[in-house]
Amino acid sequence: MTEANNMANKLLINDLDVLKHHIAKFYSVVQIQKDVNGQELWTEQLGDKLDPLFGHNHLPLTSPKGFLFAEKEVLYKFDGETFETILPRVHPKVLFGVQACDLSAIAYQDKFFEHDPYYQKRREHILLVGIDCESPCANGFCVQVDAGPHVKDNTADLVLSRLSVDETNESSEWLVIAQTEKGINSIKGMMLDKADNKHLKRRRELFEKVRSEFVDYSYISNAIEYINDNSVPAQLWEELSVRCMGCSGCTNLCPTCSCYSTYEVVEKKTVTPASISNEVKLEVTHSETIRCWDSCLFEGFQKEASGHNPSQKAAQRVERFWFHKFSDEYLPEFQRYGCVGCGRCEQTCPGSIGVHSVMKRIDQQCCN
């Protein structure tokens, strides 16, 4: 792409509602909203009314993972004679205002589920509108794992970056960057001013400003080195595992966790085939194969049919979980760590073994 064409895909807008309503002509809008209890959730907007953008200054507890990797879904049906693949019924959605860490996680999941038809069916109907963070979020360390705070290249279809706010805080100038053909097509027909180099320079300045405001979490970088050097003593994993309650809060909220299991729901029906006498009854087995989220921290996750369990001990499971998040062994396949620095595990863990607590303990023990 030439520099001229590249700049043509960088535009300016003062009212994001105009952009959102334009995109809503083609996509159902999903964005961060507060529910009746004040919880912030990714919610599909219903009806013609679109609420104002919410959440670009902080990270919600939940990620949009479930819109791509369904928490529970039917994979196959068996009617007694044949199996039928059940692909999800989808309609085009726009995830509007996704932060950089969650976009990095979606790019990670795209690689993991590259050949999964259920994930890909949803993914191809999703438009990703990313948004640059304007300040560090609580527990966030995206800068240390190369996942933010500004949207990474090729992780979103459109990128929004607020460049300025007027004195009343009622109007903003936003840079809109179309990074993909899907993104370009989503804003066709809009009369937007073109950005120039000074706007890109301003975005870079804002990036450096936000980056400088992050807390120094050097113990995380240190602990990553210890994990990759196999320097973490077994006794420490034992101590940490005692705190794990097996609640799966961390793995459910982690935007890159992709563990799942399948199970069968079987129903037996008695039928009378039309080609046979009414007196004859046949018992036919109908079943559904269902996939649901699972957790590698559950004791039975790796248990084999023979009864052997390679991760029977909680310490083994806790060690494996953090190894998967920070091991260099996965970099060739995914080009990044399995942690995007969102800090949600720290926020939700009742046993206080989220990422900050664990990495701090590793650094303290190994450096001594």
C-alpha positions in Angstrom: 0.0 0.0 0.0 1.4 3.4 -1.0 1.8 6.2 1.6 -0.9 8.2 -0.3 -3.4 5.3 -0.1 -2.3 4.6 3.5 -3.2 8.2 4.5 -6.5 8.0 2.7 -7.6 5.4 5.3 -6.9 7.8 8.2 -9.8 10.1 8.8 -11.2 12.5 11.4 -14.6 12.7 13.1 -16.0 14.8 15.9 -19.0 12.7 16.9 -18.6 8.9 17.4 -22.4 8.5 17.5 -22.5 9.5 13.8 -20.0 6.7 13.1 -21.8 4.2 15.2 -25.2 4.9 13.6 -23.6 4.5 10.2 -22.1 1.2 11.0 -25.4 0.1 12.7 -27.0 0.1 9.3 -25.0 -3.1 8.5 -24.1 -4.5 11.9 -25.7 -5.1 15.3 -23.8 -3.0 17.8 -22.2 -4.6 20.8 -20.4 -2.4 23.3 -19.7 -2.0 27.0 -22.8 -1.1 29.0 -23.8 -0.9 32.7 -26.6 -3.3 33.7 -29.3 -2.6 36.3 -26.9 -3.6 39.0 -24.1 -1.2 37.8 -22.0 -4.0 36.3 -20.1 -3.3 33.1 -20.8 -5.9 30.5 -20.4 -6.4 26.8 -24.0 -6.0 25.6 -25.7 -6.2 22.3 -27.8 -3.0 21.7 -31.4 -3.7 20.9 -33.7 -1.4 19.0 -32.9 1.9 17.2 -31.5 3.6 20.3 -27.8 3.4 20.7 -26.3 4.4 24.0 -23.2 6.7 24.1 -19.8 5.0 24.1 -18.8 3.9 27.6 -15.6 2.3 28.9 -12.8 3.7 26.8 -11.0 5.0 29.9 -11.0 1.7 31.8 -11.3 -2.0 31.2 -14.5 -4.0 32.0 -14.3 -7.1 34.1 -15.5 -9.3 31.2 -13.9 -9.4 27.7 -15.8 -10.0 24.5 -14.4 -13.5 24.2 -17.9 -15.1 24.4 -19.1 -13.5 21.2 -16.5 -15.5 19.3 -15.8 -18.6 21.4 -19.2 -19.4 22.7 -19.4 -20.4 26.4 -21.8 -23.3 25.4 -22.9 -24.5 22.0 -24.2 -27.6 20.2 -21.6 -29.1 17.8 -23.5 -32.2 16.5 -26.9 -33.8 16.6 -27.6 -37.5 16.1 -31.1 -38.6 15.2 -30.6 -42.3 15.5 -29.3 -42.7 12.0 -27.1 -39.8 11.0 -24.9 -37.1 12.5 -25.6 -33.5 11.6 -23.1 -30.7 12.2 -24.8 -27.7 13.8 -23.0 -24.5 12.8 -24.0 -21.4 14.7 -26.7 -19.1 13.2 -25.1 -15.7 13.2 -25.8 -12.1 12.1 -23.2 -9.4 11.5 -22.1 -7.7 14.8 -19.7 -4.9 15.5 -17.7 -5.0 18.7 -17.5 -1.2 19.2 -14.7 0.2 21.5 -12.5 -2.9 22.1 -9.3 -2.0 24.0 -5.9 -3.0 22.8 -5.4 -5.9 25.2 -8.6 -7.6 24.3 -7.9 -7.1 20.6 -4.5 -8.8 21.1 -6.3 -11.6 22.8 -8.7 -12.0 19.9 -5.8 -12.1 17.5 -4.3 -14.9 19.7 -7.6 -16.8 19.6 -7.8 -16.4 15.9 -4.6 -18.4 15.6 -5.7 -21.0 18.2 -9.1 -21.5 16.5 -7.8 -21.1 13.0 -9.4 -24.4 11.8 -12.4 -24.4 14.1 -15.5 -23.9 11.9 -17.7 -22.8 14.9 -15.3 -20.0 15.9 -14.6 -19.0 12.3 -18.4 -18.8 11.5 -18.8 -16.1 14.2 -15.5 -14.4 13.4 -16.2 -13.8 9.8 -19.3 -11.8 10.8 -17.6 -9.7 13.4 -16.4 -6.1 12.7 -13.8 -5.0 15.3 -13.7 -1.3 16.2 -10.7 -0.8 18.6 -10.1 2.2 20.8 -6.8 3.6 22.2 -6.6 3.7 26.0 -6.1 7.1 27.4 -4.8 6.0 30.8 -3.6 2.8 32.5 -6.3 0.6 34.0 -6.1 -0.9 37.4 -3.9 -4.0 37.5 -3.0 -3.5 33.8 0.5 -4.1 32.5 -0.2 -4.4 28.7 3.0 -2.5 27.9 5.2 -5.2 29.4 3.6 -8.0 27.2 3.4 -5.9 24.0 -0.4 -5.7 24.0 -1.2 -2.0 24.5 -2.1 0.6 25.6 -2.8 1.7 22.0 -4.3 -0.7 19.4 -1.7 -2.8 17.7 -1.5 -3.0 14.0 -3.7 -5.6 12.3 -5.7 -6.4 15.3 -8.8 -4.3 14.5 -10.8 -3.3 11.4 -11.2 0.3 12.6 -9.1 2.1 15.2 -10.4 5.1 17.2 -8.0 7.5 18.9 -9.2 10.6 20.7 -6.8 13.4 19.8 -8.3 16.3 21.7 -11.2 17.4 23.9 -12.7 20.9 24.0 -13.0 22.9 27.2 -16.6 21.7 27.9 -15.7 18.0 27.5 -18.6 17.7 25.2 -16.8 17.5 21.9 -13.7 15.5 20.8 -11.6 15.1 17.7 -11.1 11.5 16.9 -8.7 9.9 14.5 -10.3 7.0 12.6 -7.9 4.5 11.1 -9.3 1.8 8.7 -6.8 -1.1 8.9 -8.6 -3.7 6.8 -10.9 -3.9 3.7 -13.8 -4.7 6.1 -13.0 -1.6 8.0 -12.8 0.5 4.8 -16.1 -0.9 3.6 -17.8 -0.1 6.9 -17.3 3.6 6.6 -18.0 3.9 2.8 -20.4 6.8 2.1 -19.3 8.9 5.2 -18.1 12.4 4.5 -15.1 12.6 6.7 -12.1 14.9 6.6 -8.7 13.3 5.9 -6.1 13.2 8.6 -2.5 14.2 8.0 0.9 13.6 9.6 0.3 16.0 12.5 -2.7 13.9 13.6 -0.5 10.7 13.5 2.2 12.6 15.4 -0.4 13.6 18.0 -1.4 9.9 18.4 2.2 8.9 18.9 2.6 11.6 21.6 -0.5 10.4 23.4 0.9 6.9 23.3 4.1 7.9 24.9 2.2 9.9 27.5 0.0 7.0 28.5 2.9 4.5 28.4 4.9 6.7 30.9 2.0 6.6 33.4 2.1 2.9 33.9 3.3 1.5 37.2 6.7 -0.2 37.2 5.8 -3.8 37.3 9.4 -5.0 36.7 8.7 -8.1 38.9 6.5 -9.4 36.1 9.3 -9.3 33.6 11.7 -10.8 36.1 9.3 -13.7 36.9 8.8 -14.4 33.2 12.6 -15.0 32.9 12.5 -17.3 35.9 9.6 -19.3 34.5 11.5 -19.7 31.2 14.7 -20.7 33.0 12.8 -23.3 35.0 14.1 -21.6 38.1 10.8 -21.6 40.0 11.2 -24.2 42.9 8.5 -26.9 43.1 7.9 -25.9 46.7 6.6 -22.4 45.6 4.1 -24.0 43.2 2.9 -26.2 46.1 2.4 -23.1 48.3 0.6 -21.2 45.5 -1.6 -24.2 44.6 -3.0 -24.4 48.2 -4.7 -21.0 47.5 -6.4 -22.2 44.3 -10.1 -23.0 44.9 -10.7 -24.3 41.5 -13.4 -21.8 40.9 -12.3 -21.1 37.2 -12.8 -17.4 37.7 -9.4 -16.6 36.2 -9.8 -18.9 33.2 -13.4 -17.7 32.5 -12.3 -14.0 32.5 -9.0 -14.5 30.8 -9.5 -13.3 27.2 -7.0 -15.8 25.8 -8.0 -19.0 27.7 -9.5 -21.5 25.3 -9.9 -24.7 27.2 -13.1 -26.6 26.5 -14.7 -30.0 26.9 -17.6 -31.8 25.3 -20.4 -33.9 26.6 -23.4 -35.8 25.3 -27.1 -35.1 26.1 -28.9 -38.4 25.2 -32.6 -38.8 24.9 -34.4 -42.0 24.0 -37.7 -41.8 22.1 -40.2 -44.5 21.2 -41.5 -44.1 17.7 -43.7 -45.9 15.2 -42.2 -45.8 11.7 -44.8 -45.1 9.0 -43.6 -48.1 7.0 -44.2 -50.5 9.8 -47.4 -51.7 11.4 -48.8 -49.4 14.1 -48.3 -52.2 16.5 -44.5 -52.0 16.2 -42.6 -49.6 18.5 -39.0 -48.7 18.0 -36.7 -47.1 20.6 -34.5 -44.5 18.9 -31.6 -42.7 20.6 -31.3 -38.9 19.9 -28.3 -37.1 21.2 -26.5 -33.7 21.1 -22.8 -33.2 21.4 -22.3 -29.9 23.4 -19.1 -27.9 23.8 -18.6 -25.7 26.9 -15.8 -23.7 28.5 -13.5 -25.8 30.8 -10.5 -24.9 32.9 -7.1 -26.5 33.0 -7.1 -25.8 36.7 -9.8 -28.4 37.3 -8.6 -31.7 38.6 -10.4 -33.7 35.9 -9.4 -31.6 32.9 -6.5 -33.9 31.8 -7.8 -37.1 33.3 -7.6 -40.0 30.7 -10.1 -42.7 30.2 -7.7 -45.2 31.7 -7.9 -43.2 35.0 -4.4 -41.8 34.7 -4.2 -38.1 35.4 -0.9 -36.3 34.3 -1.8 -33.3 36.4 -3.5 -34.8 39.4 -1.7 -32.5 41.8 -2.9 -28.9 42.1 0.7 -27.7 42.0 1.1 -29.2 38.6 -2.0 -27.5 37.3 -1.0 -24.1 38.7 2.5 -24.4 37.2 1.2 -25.5 33.8 -1.3 -22.6 33.7 1.4 -19.9 34.2 3.8 -21.8 31.9 1.2 -21.5 29.2 0.8 -17.8 29.8 4.5 -16.9 29.7 6.6 -19.6 28.1 8.8 -18.7 25.2 7.9 -22.1 23.7 4.6 -20.7 22.3 6.1 -17.6 20.7 6.8 -19.2 17.3 3.2 -20.3 17.0 1.4 -17.3 18.4 4.0 -14.5 18.1 3.2 -13.4 21.6 2.7 -14.6 25.2 -0.7 -16.0 26.3 -1.1 -13.1 28.7 -2.2 -9.7 27.4 -1.7 -7.9 30.7 -5.3 -7.1 31.5 -5.0 -8.1 35.1 -8.5 -9.6 35.3 -7.3 -12.7 37.1 -5.9 -10.6 39.9 -9.2 -8.8 40.2 -11.3 -11.9 40.5 -9.2 -14.5 42.3 -10.6 -15.2 45.8 -7.4 -17.0 46.7 -5.1 -14.1 45.8 -3.1 -15.9 43.2 -3.8 -13.7 40.2 -0.9 -12.6 38.0 0.5 -9.8 40.2 0.4 -11.9 43.3 2.0 -15.0 41.6 4.7 -13.1 39.7 5.6 -11.0 42.7 6.1 -14.2 44.8 8.2 -15.8 42.0 10.4 -12.7 41.8 10.8 -12.4 45.5 11.8 -16.0 46.0 13.9 -16.6 42.9 15.9 -13.4 43.2 17.0 -14.4 46.7 
